């Protein structure tokens, strides 16, 4: 059965994350960040594809040890075990597709 998950703004005092969809193969997570909030660099054993749905963020690219600004409509791809994170330059919403589905929870603080 198809699933529809409309974009809602759920900003908080710290970054907010919500699981949008999950099955045996992948996990889809939305992150809501106010300007200045960040998800600190971390690693995942999975491939991670992040699309900016709203706003503007600086993404840390661990492979190049650099940062790049990405606006709404842009997508960033990370390989397994690549250090990655992002900081909102303004109120922003991003959606991450993580595949294969991770077997453990990643600490984002």
Secondary structure, DSSP 8 states (H G I E B T S, - for coil): ------------SS-EEEEEEE-SSEEEEEEEE-TT-EEEEE--SSEEEEEEEESEEEEEETTTTEEEEEETT-EEEE-TT--EEEEESSSEEEEEEEES--SS-----
